Amino acid sequence: MTTVSASPRPLQVAILVFDDVEALDLGGPYEVFTTACRMQQRLQPGTPTPFAVQCVARSLQPVQARAGLRVLPDADFTTAAAPDVLIVPGGVVDTAAACAETRTWVAQAAAGAQITASVCTGAFILAAAGVLTEGPATTHWEDIADLRAQFPALDVQENVRWVDRGALVTSAGISAGIDMSLHLVARLAGPALSKRTARQMDTPWNPEP
């Protein structure tokens, strides 16, 4: 597992948003990375913020998440900052995975990112974009058979909450996406900040996958 050294500038975290995204797949990582920024100031007042988080969509039009929650993207594919960390959440992903613009942006963003990660069925988008092509991966338990069938070169693992391959991380369901995000904070900014973030969120964090 690769540990990324601290950066003097905030690491750019881009979270893909699309119609029918699972709200907590999006909101969980967003809350982890933004809470980590607040907690950094409590642990070390005056130090640089570790992350800058953007929700990125195909356009700046409101995105309607699964169950109807509306999300206003911070940037679109043409204006988003090049991410150091790319997070691809899950939900009902068929339309997003079939969208050529989305696949192209995900592939380009992942190529320049230090870490690309998926939550739940976000793994299907990474696979459709050619980012996740082989080797170990995971997704929501309900979708493991479909991921295996659609992308047989993948070694789709069951009964794990995330699979960390260094530059590529996949996670299972909603709570696993939160824990994976805390795991990424530990990798990128240190375990002390990750533990403080979990405490602030009042979430029990198990650092083992």
VENWO-V210378 format. One line per field, one symbol per residue. phi: phi as a letter, one per 40 degrees, with the letter a starting at -180 (. if undefined). A space follows every 10 residues. Layout:
phi = ???
//
This chain:
phi = .cbcccbcbc ccbbbcbadg ccdccccccd cccccdcccd cccbdgcccc bbbbcbbcac cdbbcdghcb bcccabccbc ccccbbbbcb hcbdcccccc cccccccccc ccccbbbbbf cddccccccg cbbagcaaad dcbccccccc bccccccbfb cabbbgcbbb bccdcccccc ccccdcccbh cccccccccc cfbcbbccc
//
